[in-house]
Amino acid sequence: MSDFTPTAGSVTMFTTTWCGYCRRLKSQMEREGIGFTEVDIERLPEAADVVMSLNGGNQTVPTVIFPDGSAATNPSIAQVKARLA
């Protein structure tokens, strides 16, 4: 498995192209100046496996990984900012 852990001050966000919650969080992070790497789980099966391992077998997106290796499923922008603080 590849390491999807982001660098300090940024996050890795697992998404799909059709996920409205993903688009919303992406635009909020862009507005707040939070760096992120977007990974489409439908294009990268390895990423889908990571998401399923974090969400009890479900491909729930957005799933966000933080620099400390922790993860959150469908976090609010406030939760993302707090975890990066």
MDAnalysis code that builds the backbone (N, CA, C; Angstrom):
import MDAnalysis as mda
import numpy as np

u = mda.Universe.empty(255, n_residues=85, atom_resindex=np.repeat(np.arange(85), 3), trajectory=True)
u.add_TopologyAttr("name", ["N", "CA", "C"] * 85)
u.add_TopologyAttr("resid", np.arange(1, 86))
u.add_TopologyAttr("resname", ["MET", "SER", "ASP", "PHE", "THR", "PRO", "THR", "ALA", "GLY", "SER", "VAL", "THR", "MET", "PHE", "THR", "THR", "THR", "TRP", "CYS", "GLY", "TYR", "CYS", "ARG", "ARG", "LEU", "LYS", "SER", "GLN", "MET", "GLU", "ARG", "GLU", "GLY", "ILE", "GLY", "PHE", "THR", "GLU", "VAL", "ASP", "ILE", "GLU", "ARG", "LEU", "PRO", "GLU", "ALA", "ALA", "ASP", "VAL", "VAL", "MET", "SER", "LEU", "ASN", "GLY", "GLY", "ASN", "GLN", "THR", "VAL", "PRO", "THR", "VAL", "ILE", "PHE", "PRO", "ASP", "GLY", "SER", "ALA", "ALA", "THR", "ASN", "PRO", "SER", "ILE", "ALA", "GLN", "VAL", "LYS", "ALA", "ARG", "LEU", "ALA"])
u.atoms.positions = np.array([
    [0.849, -1.195, 0.000],
    [0.000, 0.000, 0.000],
    [0.883, 1.244, 0.000],
    [0.533, 2.202, -0.835],
    [1.259, 3.471, -0.871],
    [0.933, 4.279, 0.371],
    [1.789, 5.185, 0.679],
    [1.580, 6.049, 1.835],
    [0.828, 7.294, 1.391],
    [-0.399, 7.445, 1.859],
    [-1.216, 8.602, 1.501],
    [-1.135, 9.699, 2.561],
    [-0.224, 9.561, 3.539],
    [-0.114, 10.563, 4.591],
    [0.435, 11.866, 4.004],
    [-0.287, 12.970, 4.221],
    [0.136, 14.252, 3.650],
    [1.268, 14.900, 4.436],
    [1.838, 15.923, 3.833],
    [2.859, 16.705, 4.520],
    [2.194, 17.643, 5.524],
    [2.981, 18.167, 6.429],
    [2.472, 19.059, 7.462],
    [1.688, 20.218, 6.848],
    [0.543, 20.533, 7.439],
    [-0.264, 21.663, 6.991],
    [-1.189, 21.366, 5.833],
    [-1.193, 20.107, 5.353],
    [-2.080, 19.752, 4.254],
    [-2.789, 18.440, 4.588],
    [-3.721, 18.049, 3.725],
    [-4.461, 16.813, 3.932],
    [-4.529, 16.034, 2.619],
    [-4.829, 14.752, 2.731],
    [-5.160, 13.934, 1.578],
    [-6.663, 13.700, 1.643],
    [-7.358, 13.997, 0.554],
    [-8.816, 13.833, 0.531],
    [-9.185, 12.805, -0.530],
    [-9.810, 11.724, -0.084],
    [-10.299, 10.694, -0.990],
    [-11.688, 11.084, -1.455],
    [-11.913, 11.038, -2.773],
    [-13.145, 11.550, -3.366],
    [-13.638, 10.642, -4.491],
    [-14.796, 11.019, -5.035],
    [-15.270, 10.527, -6.330],
    [-15.690, 11.762, -7.125],
    [-15.832, 11.600, -8.421],
    [-16.195, 12.751, -9.261],
    [-17.619, 13.216, -9.014],
    [-18.482, 12.322, -8.556],
    [-19.908, 12.638, -8.408],
    [-20.311, 13.011, -6.986],
    [-19.374, 13.090, -6.071],
    [-19.676, 13.339, -4.645],
    [-19.837, 14.826, -4.366],
    [-21.057, 15.242, -4.050],
    [-21.330, 16.639, -3.725],
    [-20.637, 17.102, -2.452],
    [-20.574, 16.240, -1.452],
    [-19.889, 16.595, -0.204],
    [-18.402, 16.817, -0.457],
    [-17.838, 16.031, -1.374],
    [-16.426, 16.197, -1.735],
    [-16.190, 17.557, -2.390],
    [-17.055, 17.911, -3.334],
    [-16.912, 19.204, -4.021],
    [-17.027, 20.358, -3.029],
    [-17.965, 20.245, -2.097],
    [-18.147, 21.315, -1.110],
    [-16.907, 21.463, -0.238],
    [-16.406, 20.350, 0.293],
    [-15.230, 20.421, 1.166],
    [-14.015, 20.926, 0.392],
    [-13.864, 20.487, -0.841],
    [-12.743, 20.940, -1.682],
    [-12.788, 22.453, -1.859],
    [-13.958, 23.005, -2.185],
    [-14.056, 24.457, -2.379],
    [-13.826, 25.206, -1.072],
    [-14.282, 24.645, 0.041],
    [-14.056, 25.300, 1.337],
    [-12.571, 25.301, 1.691],
    [-11.894, 24.194, 1.437],
    [-10.457, 24.152, 1.735],
    [-9.688, 25.103, 0.826],
    [-10.080, 25.187, -0.442],
    [-9.436, 26.150, -1.346],
    [-9.629, 27.571, -0.836],
    [-10.835, 27.896, -0.393],
    [-11.135, 29.232, 0.118],
    [-10.332, 29.541, 1.376],
    [-10.116, 28.519, 2.205],
    [-9.371, 28.707, 3.461],
    [-7.860, 28.602, 3.274],
    [-7.413, 28.275, 2.067],
    [-5.985, 28.162, 1.811],
    [-5.356, 26.899, 2.367],
    [-6.159, 25.846, 2.551],
    [-5.641, 24.582, 3.065],
    [-5.185, 23.727, 1.880],
    [-3.938, 23.320, 1.918],
    [-3.406, 22.483, 0.852],
    [-3.951, 21.072, 0.954],
    [-4.227, 20.471, -0.189],
    [-4.719, 19.096, -0.170],
    [-4.348, 18.382, -1.457],
    [-4.278, 17.067, -1.331],
    [-4.104, 16.194, -2.477],
    [-5.398, 15.416, -2.632],
    [-6.007, 15.504, -3.804],
    [-7.265, 14.813, -4.058],
    [-6.970, 13.471, -4.725],
    [-7.575, 12.407, -4.192],
    [-7.366, 11.068, -4.723],
    [-8.739, 10.476, -5.053],
    [-8.984, 10.202, -6.333],
    [-10.259, 9.638, -6.796],
    [-10.226, 8.125, -6.587],
    [-11.076, 7.633, -5.685],
    [-11.051, 6.205, -5.356],
    [-11.583, 5.332, -6.495],
    [-12.286, 5.927, -7.447],
    [-12.773, 5.145, -8.580],
    [-11.684, 4.941, -9.635],
    [-10.654, 5.765, -9.586],
    [-9.542, 5.639, -10.538],
    [-8.362, 4.884, -9.944],
    [-8.327, 4.774, -8.624],
    [-7.189, 4.153, -7.950],
    [-7.709, 3.117, -6.945],
    [-7.811, 1.858, -7.345],
    [-8.360, 0.822, -6.453],
    [-7.641, 0.744, -5.109],
    [-6.358, 1.015, -5.115],
    [-5.587, 1.009, -3.874],
    [-6.141, 2.044, -2.889],
    [-6.559, 3.197, -3.404],
    [-7.144, 4.241, -2.550],
    [-8.498, 3.797, -2.018],
    [-9.284, 3.112, -2.855],
    [-10.582, 2.602, -2.393],
    [-10.378, 1.627, -1.239],
    [-9.329, 0.815, -1.309],
    [-9.030, -0.125, -0.222],
    [-8.713, 0.611, 1.072],
    [-7.966, 1.721, 0.969],
    [-7.639, 2.520, 2.151],
    [-8.917, 3.079, 2.759],
    [-9.780, 3.647, 1.924],
    [-11.042, 4.226, 2.410],
    [-11.894, 3.153, 3.081],
    [-11.985, 1.986, 2.469],
    [-12.782, 0.907, 3.070],
    [-12.200, 0.463, 4.400],
    [-10.861, 0.453, 4.514],
    [-10.243, 0.042, 5.776],
    [-10.526, 1.050, 6.892],
    [-10.738, 2.309, 6.521],
    [-11.012, 3.357, 7.514],
    [-12.492, 3.493, 7.846],
    [-13.363, 2.914, 7.013],
    [-14.805, 3.128, 7.156],
    [-15.593, 1.825, 7.219],
    [-15.048, 0.846, 7.926],
    [-15.777, -0.394, 8.156],
    [-16.211, -1.113, 6.886],
    [-15.389, -1.045, 5.841],
    [-15.696, -1.730, 4.597],
    [-16.466, -0.899, 3.592],
    [-16.830, 0.328, 3.964],
    [-17.600, 1.205, 3.073],
    [-16.691, 2.177, 2.335],
    [-17.066, 2.507, 1.115],
    [-16.315, 3.486, 0.325],
    [-16.928, 4.875, 0.546],
    [-16.877, 5.347, 1.778],
    [-17.472, 6.623, 2.150],
    [-16.503, 7.760, 1.860],
    [-16.966, 8.737, 1.085],
    [-16.156, 9.905, 0.769],
    [-16.960, 11.170, 1.052],
    [-16.319, 12.282, 1.368],
    [-14.870, 12.411, 1.474],
    [-14.327, 11.791, 2.757],
    [-13.223, 11.098, 2.613],
    [-12.433, 10.646, 3.751],
    [-11.129, 11.420, 3.670],
    [-10.755, 12.022, 4.789],
    [-9.586, 12.903, 4.837],
    [-8.539, 12.298, 5.767],
    [-7.295, 12.275, 5.305],
    [-6.173, 11.840, 6.143],
    [-5.338, 13.070, 6.488],
    [-4.977, 13.152, 7.767],
    [-4.215, 14.291, 8.283],
    [-2.734, 13.921, 8.417],
    [-1.861, 14.928, 8.568],
    [-0.412, 14.656, 8.647],
    [-0.019, 13.702, 9.773],
    [-0.802, 13.644, 10.848],
    [-0.463, 12.745, 11.960],
    [-0.911, 11.307, 11.688],
    [-1.519, 11.079, 10.504],
    [-1.959, 9.732, 10.149],
    [-3.389, 9.432, 10.535],
    [-4.017, 10.338, 11.290],
    [-5.410, 10.130, 11.661],
    [-6.306, 10.450, 10.462],
    [-7.575, 10.038, 10.559],
    [-8.497, 10.239, 9.448],
    [-9.852, 10.696, 9.968],
    [-10.626, 11.313, 9.076],
    [-11.993, 11.723, 9.394],
    [-12.843, 11.496, 8.145],
    [-14.080, 11.073, 8.378],
    [-15.011, 10.841, 7.284],
    [-16.005, 11.979, 7.224],
    [-16.102, 12.606, 6.057],
    [-17.001, 13.737, 5.816],
    [-16.875, 14.820, 6.888],
    [-15.651, 15.294, 7.144],
    [-15.478, 16.328, 8.171],
    [-15.957, 17.690, 7.670],
    [-16.313, 18.532, 8.623],
    [-16.630, 19.925, 8.287],
    [-15.321, 20.670, 8.093],
    [-15.394, 21.838, 7.472],
    [-14.190, 22.653, 7.300],
    [-13.635, 23.059, 8.664],
    [-14.512, 23.286, 9.642],
    [-14.054, 23.629, 10.999],
    [-13.264, 22.481, 11.613],
    [-13.712, 21.253, 11.378],
    [-12.986, 20.098, 11.908],
    [-11.623, 19.952, 11.238],
    [-11.575, 20.186, 9.926],
    [-10.290, 20.109, 9.216],
    [-9.332, 21.161, 9.759],
    [-9.809, 22.395, 9.892],
    [-8.952, 23.476, 10.393],
    [-8.454, 23.171, 11.801],
    [-9.335, 22.639, 12.659],
    [-8.955, 22.339, 14.037],
    [-7.893, 21.245, 14.086],
    [-8.011, 20.234, 13.227],
    [-7.061, 19.125, 13.230],
    [-5.706, 19.563, 12.682],
    [-5.682, 20.593, 11.848],
    [-4.422, 21.091, 11.290],
    [-3.774, 22.160, 12.160],
    [-4.514, 22.666, 13.126],
    [-4.008, 23.762, 13.979],
    [-2.852, 23.311, 14.859],
])
